[in-house]
Amino acid sequence: MYKFIFLFLISSQICLSQQMLQNDTLNREAKIQSIVKGNSVHFDVDTPPLIQISGAPKGYYTFFWEFGDGEFSQEEKPAHTYKENGVYDVKLWVTNNYDAGKTPTTRPESVKIDTVSSESNASASLLNEGDIIDFTKNREPIPNEDLVVVLTYKNPYDELMDGKLYFFYNESKYKSDNFQLTDVRTHHGEYPIVTEDRIAVKDTNPFQSMLASNEEVSFKPPILIQDTTDQEALKKKIEDSKKEFKEMKQIGFSDFEPGEERNIFFQLRTTPEMLKDTSAIISIRSVYVPNSNSANHSVKEMEMEIVTSHDPNKMTTNANLMDFRNRNQKNFKYKIQFQNNGEGPANTVRLETDVPEIFDHKEIELLDFYPKCEICPEEDVAYSCLDTTFLENKIVFTFKNIYLPGSNQKGVNSYDSTKGFVSYKIPLKGKIKKQKTQSQTAIYFDKNEPIITNYATTRFRPGISVGIKAGVMRIGSLENYNEWFFGATLSSYQAYKGYWQSEVMIGSNNFTSNRTYTERIQRDEFFTEVYDYEQQSEFQNLSFYLVPTSYRYNLTDFLAVGAGLQVKWDIRSKEERETIGEYTEVVEIEDFERRDPEQDTFEQETISNTFTNFNSAAFLDVNVGKVRIGPSVGIRYHLYFAAPTHQWQFYASWKF
């Protein structure tokens, strides 16, 4: 009995421990810790244990702090000095890299500053020299997670300034929205704009009103923009951006000190629909008008990669969803990102990249890369450089003689310094097939085993191809049957192999039919009246044909087969009938026949109907020519479910 109780308690404890471990894995939380000294605060964070992904580099966390006063940090344990007394809501986003668990959540913490005991050091500029606007993000977007994008902008003039910002997101080329804008946090009196009239609205948080109602509101009237001919370039940029993006927010600002930098925090919730575009490059854009009385403006665009996990070694492309019809008008970009996760620096980084067969890999154009270095000459050199070589269906990028710190290297506090990338543009070959392709990269750090990235997928929108077809139909049982038809087709544009096609046709047929038959009338027991009829009919029909869907398969560029269902309905049918009856009197007991032409009959009638003779058929089809796009000819056999059952269709078609 005691043994049973002991085993029950042990098994219950094991089950409870497993359940707690599973709950910790599913619901992980990182907790903010802070020590306040006057107006200086030292922050720390208690993170849950990492769950190492088998075979991946060592897992680690990255951090993004938002201090509640317009400043932020990406350090693990930052120290921050506040300039004014007050209560500040501190937010933290922790991102798990090479970790099998869920991304930890963090609850905001309020920090109260009662006294300003020390001067705040001037924040280092977040902008590169010459820039007046830039984006920063807390991490790459994963479906169904929060993404924070910081828009930093600067007053480039030597005088107090007001102006406006445009924020564009959710690209039109994607069917589903990538983001939902859940919050806009400002700290310098910025306000949302809906019209140039800018009627003031009394609201303590106008941005929350804007998001809740899904429309812009006005809050604080600055100087109105002046209409001048110099603003045509700005107007065109705004109109073009409205076409490229589904969503736009306008934000106004004023009392902007010379040389001052400000940050606006956009919190975006990534949608689950993003998952189908994994490895795609998506963009957001801002247009900065730094002076309301001027048409001067700056444009900044940030590209992001949709990922399923926070892996810094990845490959992405903007060619994941292409318009095949306009393929030669598009720039196809690829980006390879890598990070040295070793305990020491890497001197050589080699990227062996697959190139889909639709691209001309020897015509690539480098757009940007890091670490920054020279392009390698033909001879060997001792300085840092980037070498590009070509293998069959591969490009090899090699960073030589560089120093790329390892993320686990002693003294390395910035994970960004351990990362690198190569981005390039690549043209299509002259003639390509409309097929899905994939590529990935093997990343070698010195002589270590390679890290294999995700697949970057290239696929095409189905597109619409409208075609015309015309021809003649024959019915095997009717020798003089003659039907001409004209119609249209709707299918996927220049499909590579299999695709669906619908058709609609109108046919006009004329044919004649002859038949003979005998009618016998018994007049009495001796005499029989016999009529030998000869009937001739001329038919004129206008028929409607519909192929709701058929499946076609391109065996080659010049040969295709298909099968499907077709329905037929005579919209209008007309029959002109003539019937002649020859009279004969028969005396059967005497085996005697007597013709009497005077009692012959003649009858003419016209029979008209509408929407009659509904019929359906299954068909098989073969056509030759430019079967993907262009002219072709074909033959189709129909087997109807009601007589006449056999029909042949001979046609010519042209797909556009």
KAWOFEN-V947741 format. One record per residue. N is the residue number from 1. RES is the residue in one small letter. NEAR is the number of other C-alpha atoms within 12 Angstrom. Layout:
# KAWOFEN-V947741
n=N res=RES near=NEAR
n=N res=RES near=NEAR
This chain:
# KAWOFEN-V947741
n=1 res=m near=7
n=2 res=y near=8
n=3 res=k near=9
n=4 res=f near=10
n=5 res=i near=11
n=6 res=f near=12
n=7 res=l near=13
n=8 res=f near=14
n=9 res=l near=14
n=10 res=i near=14
n=11 res=s near=14
n=12 res=s near=14
n=13 res=q near=14
n=14 res=i near=14
n=15 res=c near=14
n=16 res=l near=14
n=17 res=s near=14
n=18 res=q near=14
n=19 res=q near=15
n=20 res=m near=15
n=21 res=l near=18
n=22 res=q near=16
n=23 res=n near=15
n=24 res=d near=23
n=25 res=t near=23
n=26 res=l near=18
n=27 res=n near=18
n=28 res=r near=28
n=29 res=e near=28
n=30 res=a near=31
n=31 res=k near=23
n=32 res=i near=34
n=33 res=q near=26
n=34 res=s near=24
n=35 res=i near=22
n=36 res=v near=23
n=37 res=k near=21
n=38 res=g near=24
n=39 res=n near=28
n=40 res=s near=29
n=41 res=v near=29
n=42 res=h near=25
n=43 res=f near=32
n=44 res=d near=26
n=45 res=v near=32
n=46 res=d near=23
n=47 res=t near=28
n=48 res=p near=27
n=49 res=p near=22
n=50 res=l near=26
n=51 res=i near=28
n=52 res=q near=20
n=53 res=i near=19
n=54 res=s near=11
n=55 res=g near=14
n=56 res=a near=24
n=57 res=p near=29
n=58 res=k near=26
n=59 res=g near=28
n=60 res=y near=31
n=61 res=y near=36
n=62 res=t near=35
n=63 res=f near=39
n=64 res=f near=34
n=65 res=w near=38
n=66 res=e near=41
n=67 res=f near=38
n=68 res=g near=33
n=69 res=d near=32
n=70 res=g near=32
n=71 res=e near=37
n=72 res=f near=37
n=73 res=s near=31
n=74 res=q near=30
n=75 res=e near=27
n=76 res=e near=28
n=77 res=k near=24
n=78 res=p near=27
n=79 res=a near=27
n=80 res=h near=38
n=81 res=t near=33
n=82 res=y near=36
n=83 res=k near=28
n=84 res=e near=21
n=85 res=n near=19
n=86 res=g near=18
n=87 res=v near=19
n=88 res=y near=27
n=89 res=d near=22
n=90 res=v near=33
n=91 res=k near=36
n=92 res=l near=41
n=93 res=w near=39
n=94 res=v near=40
n=95 res=t near=42
n=96 res=n near=37
n=97 res=n near=35
n=98 res=y near=29
n=99 res=d near=30
n=100 res=a near=27
n=101 res=g near=30
n=102 res=k near=31
n=103 res=t near=38
n=104 res=p near=35
n=105 res=t near=29
n=106 res=t near=27
n=107 res=r near=20
n=108 res=p near=23
n=109 res=e near=24
n=110 res=s near=23
n=111 res=v near=32
n=112 res=k near=25
n=113 res=i near=27
n=114 res=d near=18
n=115 res=t near=19
n=116 res=v near=20
n=117 res=s near=18
n=118 res=s near=18
n=119 res=e near=16
n=120 res=s near=18
n=121 res=n near=13
n=122 res=a near=14
n=123 res=s near=19
n=124 res=a near=13
n=125 res=s near=21
n=126 res=l near=26
n=127 res=l near=24
n=128 res=n near=14
n=129 res=e near=11
n=130 res=g near=15
n=131 res=d near=22
n=132 res=i near=33
n=133 res=i near=37
n=134 res=d near=33
n=135 res=f near=33
n=136 res=t near=30
n=137 res=k near=34
n=138 res=n near=35
n=139 res=r near=35
n=140 res=e near=38
n=141 res=p near=39
n=142 res=i near=36
n=143 res=p near=30
n=144 res=n near=23
n=145 res=e near=35
n=146 res=d near=33
n=147 res=l near=35
n=148 res=v near=37
n=149 res=v near=41
n=150 res=v near=37
n=151 res=l near=42
n=152 res=t near=33
n=153 res=y near=42
n=154 res=k near=38
n=155 res=n near=33
n=156 res=p near=29
n=157 res=y near=18
n=158 res=d near=13
n=159 res=e near=16
n=160 res=l near=20
n=161 res=m near=27
n=162 res=d near=35
n=163 res=g near=38
n=164 res=k near=42
n=165 res=l near=37
n=166 res=y near=42
n=167 res=f near=39
n=168 res=f near=37
n=169 res=y near=39
n=170 res=n near=32
n=171 res=e near=28
n=172 res=s near=22
n=173 res=k near=26
n=174 res=y near=27
n=175 res=k near=16
n=176 res=s near=20
n=177 res=d near=27
n=178 res=n near=41
n=179 res=f near=37
n=180 res=q near=31
n=181 res=l near=33
n=182 res=t near=26
n=183 res=d near=28
n=184 res=v near=34
n=185 res=r near=36
n=186 res=t near=30
n=187 res=h near=22
n=188 res=h near=25
n=189 res=g near=27
n=190 res=e near=33
n=191 res=y near=42
n=192 res=p near=42
n=193 res=i near=34
n=194 res=v near=28
n=195 res=t near=22
n=196 res=e near=25
n=197 res=d near=16
n=198 res=r near=23
n=199 res=i near=18
n=200 res=a near=20
n=201 res=v near=21
n=202 res=k near=14
n=203 res=d near=16
n=204 res=t near=13
n=205 res=n near=23
n=206 res=p near=31
n=207 res=f near=39
n=208 res=q near=24
n=209 res=s near=23
n=210 res=m near=29
n=211 res=l near=24
n=212 res=a near=17
n=213 res=s near=12
n=214 res=n near=20
n=215 res=e near=21
n=216 res=e near=30
n=217 res=v near=33
n=218 res=s near=31
n=219 res=f near=32
n=220 res=k near=31
n=221 res=p near=29
n=222 res=p near=30
n=223 res=i near=21
n=224 res=l near=22
n=225 res=i near=26
n=226 res=q near=15
n=227 res=d near=15
n=228 res=t near=15
n=229 res=t near=12
n=230 res=d near=16
n=231 res=q near=20
n=232 res=e near=16
n=233 res=a near=20
n=234 res=l near=25
n=235 res=k near=21
n=236 res=k near=17
n=237 res=k near=26
n=238 res=i near=29
n=239 res=e near=18
n=240 res=d near=18
n=241 res=s near=30
n=242 res=k near=25
n=243 res=k near=18
n=244 res=e near=22
n=245 res=f near=30
n=246 res=k near=27
n=247 res=e near=27
n=248 res=m near=34
n=249 res=k near=38
n=250 res=q near=34
n=251 res=i near=44
n=252 res=g near=43
n=253 res=f near=40
n=254 res=s near=31
n=255 res=d near=22
n=256 res=f near=29
n=257 res=e near=21
n=258 res=p near=20
n=259 res=g near=21
n=260 res=e near=28
n=261 res=e near=29
n=262 res=r near=36
n=263 res=n near=38
n=264 res=i near=41
n=265 res=f near=37
n=266 res=f near=37
n=267 res=q near=32
n=268 res=l near=33
n=269 res=r near=26
n=270 res=t near=31
n=271 res=t near=25
n=272 res=p near=23
n=273 res=e near=21
n=274 res=m near=31
n=275 res=l near=23
n=276 res=k near=23
n=277 res=d near=36
n=278 res=t near=34
n=279 res=s near=42
n=280 res=a near=40
n=281 res=i near=37
n=282 res=i near=38
n=283 res=s near=33
n=284 res=i near=39
n=285 res=r near=37
n=286 res=s near=39
n=287 res=v near=43
n=288 res=y near=39
n=289 res=v near=39
n=290 res=p near=37
n=291 res=n near=32
n=292 res=s near=29
n=293 res=n near=21
n=294 res=s near=26
n=295 res=a near=26
n=296 res=n near=26
n=297 res=h near=33
n=298 res=s near=30
n=299 res=v near=29
n=300 res=k near=28
n=301 res=e near=24
n=302 res=m near=25
n=303 res=e near=28
n=304 res=m near=35
n=305 res=e near=40
n=306 res=i near=40
n=307 res=v near=36
n=308 res=t near=31
n=309 res=s near=32
n=310 res=h near=35
n=311 res=d near=40
n=312 res=p near=43
n=313 res=n near=39
n=314 res=k near=42
n=315 res=m near=46
n=316 res=t near=43
n=317 res=t near=43
n=318 res=n near=37
n=319 res=a near=40
n=320 res=n near=36
n=321 res=l near=35
n=322 res=m near=31
n=323 res=d near=27
n=324 res=f near=32
n=325 res=r near=23
n=326 res=n near=15
n=327 res=r near=26
n=328 res=n near=19
n=329 res=q near=12
n=330 res=k near=18
n=331 res=n near=22
n=332 res=f near=36
n=333 res=k near=33
n=334 res=y near=46
n=335 res=k near=41
n=336 res=i near=46
n=337 res=q near=42
n=338 res=f near=43
n=339 res=q near=40
n=340 res=n near=40
n=341 res=n near=36
n=342 res=g near=28
n=343 res=e near=19
n=344 res=g near=20
n=345 res=p near=27
n=346 res=a near=32
n=347 res=n near=27
n=348 res=t near=29
n=349 res=v near=42
n=350 res=r near=39
n=351 res=l near=41
n=352 res=e near=33
n=353 res=t near=41
n=354 res=d near=34
n=355 res=v near=37
n=356 res=p near=33
n=357 res=e near=26
n=358 res=i near=29
n=359 res=f near=33
n=360 res=d near=25
n=361 res=h near=30
n=362 res=k near=24
n=363 res=e near=19
n=364 res=i near=28
n=365 res=e near=21
n=366 res=l near=27
n=367 res=l near=18
n=368 res=d near=22
n=369 res=f near=27
n=370 res=y near=32
n=371 res=p near=32
n=372 res=k near=22
n=373 res=c near=21
n=374 res=e near=22
n=375 res=i near=25
n=376 res=c near=21
n=377 res=p near=16
n=378 res=e near=11
n=379 res=e near=10
n=380 res=d near=14
n=381 res=v near=15
n=382 res=a near=14
n=383 res=y near=21
n=384 res=s near=25
n=385 res=c near=30
n=386 res=l near=34
n=387 res=d near=31
n=388 res=t near=30
n=389 res=t near=25
n=390 res=f near=21
n=391 res=l near=15
n=392 res=e near=16
n=393 res=n near=21
n=394 res=k near=25
n=395 res=i near=35
n=396 res=v near=30
n=397 res=f near=36
n=398 res=t near=36
n=399 res=f near=38
n=400 res=k near=32
n=401 res=n near=26
n=402 res=i near=27
n=403 res=y near=27
n=404 res=l near=37
n=405 res=p near=31
n=406 res=g near=30
n=407 res=s near=32
n=408 res=n near=25
n=409 res=q near=20
n=410 res=k near=13
n=411 res=g near=14
n=412 res=v near=21
n=413 res=n near=20
n=414 res=s near=24
n=415 res=y near=29
n=416 res=d near=26
n=417 res=s near=25
n=418 res=t near=33
n=419 res=k near=32
n=420 res=g near=38
n=421 res=f near=37
n=422 res=v near=43
n=423 res=s near=30
n=424 res=y near=31
n=425 res=k near=27
n=426 res=i near=30
n=427 res=p near=29
n=428 res=l near=30
n=429 res=k near=20
n=430 res=g near=12
n=431 res=k near=15
n=432 res=i near=24
n=433 res=k near=29
n=434 res=k near=33
n=435 res=q near=26
n=436 res=k near=26
n=437 res=t near=25
n=438 res=q near=27
n=439 res=s near=35
n=440 res=q near=34
n=441 res=t near=34
n=442 res=a near=31
n=443 res=i near=39
n=444 res=y near=31
n=445 res=f near=37
n=446 res=d near=25
n=447 res=k near=13
n=448 res=n near=18
n=449 res=e near=16
n=450 res=p near=22
n=451 res=i near=32
n=452 res=i near=30
n=453 res=t near=32
n=454 res=n near=33
n=455 res=y near=32
n=456 res=a near=37
n=457 res=t near=30
n=458 res=t near=37
n=459 res=r near=31
n=460 res=f near=29
n=461 res=r near=26
n=462 res=p near=24
n=463 res=g near=23
n=464 res=i near=24
n=465 res=s near=29
n=466 res=v near=25
n=467 res=g near=31
n=468 res=i near=29
n=469 res=k near=33
n=470 res=a near=30
n=471 res=g near=29
n=472 res=v near=29
n=473 res=m near=34
n=474 res=r near=31
n=475 res=i near=26
n=476 res=g near=19
n=477 res=s near=16
n=478 res=l near=23
n=479 res=e near=15
n=480 res=n near=18
n=481 res=y near=25
n=482 res=n near=27
n=483 res=e near=31
n=484 res=w near=29
n=485 res=f near=30
n=486 res=f near=30
n=487 res=g near=30
n=488 res=a near=28
n=489 res=t near=31
n=490 res=l near=31
n=491 res=s near=32
n=492 res=s near=32
n=493 res=y near=33
n=494 res=q near=38
n=495 res=a near=37
n=496 res=y near=29
n=497 res=k near=26
n=498 res=g near=26
n=499 res=y near=31
n=500 res=w near=29
n=501 res=q near=33
n=502 res=s near=31
n=503 res=e near=31
n=504 res=v near=29
n=505 res=m near=36
n=506 res=i near=31
n=507 res=g near=32
n=508 res=s near=31
n=509 res=n near=31
n=510 res=n near=29
n=511 res=f near=26
n=512 res=t near=23
n=513 res=s near=23
n=514 res=n near=21
n=515 res=r near=17
n=516 res=t near=18
n=517 res=y near=17
n=518 res=t near=18
n=519 res=e near=17
n=520 res=r near=19
n=521 res=i near=18
n=522 res=q near=16
n=523 res=r near=14
n=524 res=d near=13
n=525 res=e near=12
n=526 res=f near=17
n=527 res=f near=21
n=528 res=t near=24
n=529 res=e near=29
n=530 res=v near=28
n=531 res=y near=29
n=532 res=d near=26
n=533 res=y near=24
n=534 res=e near=24
n=535 res=q near=25
n=536 res=q near=24
n=537 res=s near=25
n=538 res=e near=27
n=539 res=f near=30
n=540 res=q near=30
n=541 res=n near=34
n=542 res=l near=29
n=543 res=s near=34
n=544 res=f near=33
n=545 res=y near=30
n=546 res=l near=31
n=547 res=v near=31
n=548 res=p near=24
n=549 res=t near=23
n=550 res=s near=27
n=551 res=y near=27
n=552 res=r near=30
n=553 res=y near=31
n=554 res=n near=29
n=555 res=l near=22
n=556 res=t near=19
n=557 res=d near=26
n=558 res=f near=23
n=559 res=l near=25
n=560 res=a near=32
n=561 res=v near=33
n=562 res=g near=32
n=563 res=a near=30
n=564 res=g near=29
n=565 res=l near=29
n=566 res=q near=32
n=567 res=v near=30
n=568 res=k near=31
n=569 res=w near=27
n=570 res=d near=29
n=571 res=i near=24
n=572 res=r near=24
n=573 res=s near=28
n=574 res=k near=27
n=575 res=e near=24
n=576 res=e near=24
n=577 res=r near=24
n=578 res=e near=25
n=579 res=t near=26
n=580 res=i near=25
n=581 res=g near=29
n=582 res=e near=27
n=583 res=y near=27
n=584 res=t near=27
n=585 res=e near=29
n=586 res=v near=25
n=587 res=v near=20
n=588 res=e near=18
n=589 res=i near=12
n=590 res=e near=12
n=591 res=d near=12
n=592 res=f near=15
n=593 res=e near=18
n=594 res=r near=21
n=595 res=r near=19
n=596 res=d near=17
n=597 res=p near=16
n=598 res=e near=13
n=599 res=q near=18
n=600 res=d near=21
n=601 res=t near=21
n=602 res=f near=21
n=603 res=e near=17
n=604 res=q near=17
n=605 res=e near=16
n=606 res=t near=17
n=607 res=i near=18
n=608 res=s near=20
n=609 res=n near=19
n=610 res=t near=19
n=611 res=f near=18
n=612 res=t near=18
n=613 res=n near=23
n=614 res=f near=24
n=615 res=n near=25
n=616 res=s near=28
n=617 res=a near=30
n=618 res=a near=29
n=619 res=f near=30
n=620 res=l near=26
n=621 res=d near=29
n=622 res=v near=30
n=623 res=n near=34
n=624 res=v near=28
n=625 res=g near=24
n=626 res=k near=25
n=627 res=v near=38
n=628 res=r near=37
n=629 res=i near=31
n=630 res=g near=23
n=631 res=p near=24
n=632 res=s near=29
n=633 res=v near=29
n=634 res=g near=31
n=635 res=i near=29
n=636 res=r near=31
n=637 res=y near=30
n=638 res=h near=33
n=639 res=l near=27
n=640 res=y near=23
n=641 res=f near=20
n=642 res=a near=17
n=643 res=a near=18
n=644 res=p near=21
n=645 res=t near=21
n=646 res=h near=23
n=647 res=q near=33
n=648 res=w near=32
n=649 res=q near=33
n=650 res=f near=28
n=651 res=y near=31
n=652 res=a near=31
n=653 res=s near=32
n=654 res=w near=29
n=655 res=k near=29
n=656 res=f near=25
